[in-house]
Amino acid sequence: MTTRRHGKRPREEEEDAEEEEEDLDLDLHESDDGIEEKNYTVLSESDIRRRQEDVIEALSGVLSISYASSSVLLSHHNWCVTEVCESWYVDEPGVRARVGLLETPVEDATLKCRICLENKDMSAAPCGHLFCASCWRTYIGTRVKNDDGLSLRCPDPSCEAAVDRNMVSRLASADDREIYDRRFVRSYVDINNKKKIKWCPAPGCQHAVELEFVPSGGGGGGGSFDVTCACSNRFCWSCTEEAHHPVQCDTVAKWLTKSGDESHNIEWASLNSKPCPKCRAALIRKSRRGCMHMSCPPPCMHEFCWLCLREWSEHGSSSSCNAFEERRRRSLPKSRWMIAKVMLERYTHYFERWSANDASRASALSELARFQTEDKLAILGEKQNVQDCQFVLDAWMVIVECRRVLKWSYVYGYYLPQEEEGNRKVVFFEFLQGVAEARLERLHKLAEVDLRVFIDAEGCCEGFLHFREELVNLTTMTRNYFEKLVRAMEKGCTS
């Protein structure tokens, strides 16, 4: 967190911050219209069903076949009309044989069910073979429950005729019919490899996201696959992990594999237990959420940063809390054991900060949800005599997004080349990251700790207007600087 410059108003601090950003000499400004191009569409299950019905009807008209036959053909050809037509016109008999569409049904001389040998409530498959309603219901239910319902064929072992949706709707139980219908609709996304549609990975979400065009840079330098579903889940469309732009998907995959393999041995000790840098008393962090400003219990009362253990009053924009002191590695003996030890220390450094920011983001999301659903803003407005408290929500939304960027920036930094020729890029990146992190910590403390004073106050506080101005200005400054950090990472941190 940046130490406050004494005697300066928030507006003056903002001007100083803008001067610092100009000194970076980065071409990282917004587009002329300032509007981010949205390259995706969120689809509900009803939207997908309508699309599915439209494509079935279209194929039925083109090939002059029944609606049921059209749905069978499409479900076997990735829901692609072009693929169906090309195969159909080249070899119609072969296509019919593969998917089970018979041109003429067989004549079943047996008037009894071929399974139970009863002759009541008989129904014929499209091929003409007769089975009773009870056996049909059992057969369809078994196939649907075994996740094989979309490729239903005639129960007769010698027959390959397809059983279409009409028969399932007419003969299956209500529960099996619901399972079949849901699976049929989902197949439009699950097996549709011609269209850029994927389901939202959030548990219980029934929405899909269609990518309208591939972003410039393919999700790498400059392009983003990050999308936001209607359920508010933000994820990467390409790999379906949580949103991680500007870090590329292959880098995220390597990091998640590595952290999954190695984190269990070091996670608890490094994230939950540390000595006070002044009195050396062992401290356990009860909550890994919120800002990193810590205070040792009485009588010590020493204030420090949980991550780097430096004194908090010195923890400003010039702090290198975010940087791993790589020069120390080069001064150590080149033994295999020592190299392995430093490699573990380096990984622990980045993992701890990645995990800490993940927990802080989760806490910020919860706090944002409380402000949106509870009456905290109304209480604040009533006590401080203000009508519009949207600036509080704006601050928390910026904190949530910046915690996400900062979290993945540590993965980006971990995989930056560490050799001599790449060290200049590392130093430049860590400078940008350090300033961004300092501003975010300051904003997080204002929104989490300082705001609570005005919410809990018994009446109007004299310093509230000054606090509001400071929070609004710092929210804008933090958002703008993180946007510049993201663009710097997209450009490979080339100064």
HELIX and SHEET records of a PDB file:
HELIX    1   1 PRO A   10  ASP A   23  1                                  14    
HELIX    2   2 GLU A   45  LEU A   63  1                                  19    
HELIX    3   3 TYR A   67  SER A   75  1                                   9    
HELIX    4   4 VAL A   81  VAL A   90  1                                  10    
HELIX    5   5 GLU A   92  VAL A   99  1                                   8    
HELIX    6   6 ALA A  133  LYS A  145  1                                  13    
HELIX    7   7 GLY A  149  SER A  151  5                                   3    
HELIX    8   8 ARG A  165  LEU A  171  1                                   7    
HELIX    9   9 ALA A  174  ASP A  190  1                                  17    
HELIX   10  10 CYS A  249  ASN A  272  1                                  24    
HELIX   11  11 TRP A  312  GLU A  314  5                                   3    
HELIX   12  12 ARG A  327  ARG A  330  1                                   4    
HELIX   13  13 ARG A  336  THR A  373  1                                  38    
HELIX   14  14 LYS A  376  GLN A  384  1                                   9    
HELIX   15  15 GLN A  390  TYR A  414  1                                  25    
HELIX   16  16 GLU A  420  LYS A  445  1                                  26    
HELIX   17  17 LEU A  446  ASP A  450  3                                   5    
HELIX   18  18 LEU A  451  ASP A  456  1                                   6    
HELIX   19  19 PHE A  464  GLU A  490  1                                  27    
SHEET    1   A 3 TYR A  40  LEU A  43  0                                        
SHEET    2   A 3 ALA A 208  LEU A 211 -1                                        
SHEET    3   A 3 ILE A 197  TRP A 199 -1                                        
SHEET    1   B 2 MET A 122  ALA A 124  0                                        
SHEET    2   B 2 LEU A 130  CYS A 132 -1                                        
SHEET    1   C 2 ASP A 226  THR A 228  0                                        
SHEET    2   C 2 ARG A 234  CYS A 236 -1                                        
SHEET    1   D 2 SER A 273  PRO A 275  0                                        
SHEET    2   D 2 ALA A 282  ILE A 284 -1                                        
SHEET    1   E 2 HIS A 293  SER A 295  0                                        
SHEET    2   E 2 GLU A 303  CYS A 305 -1                                        
END                                                                             
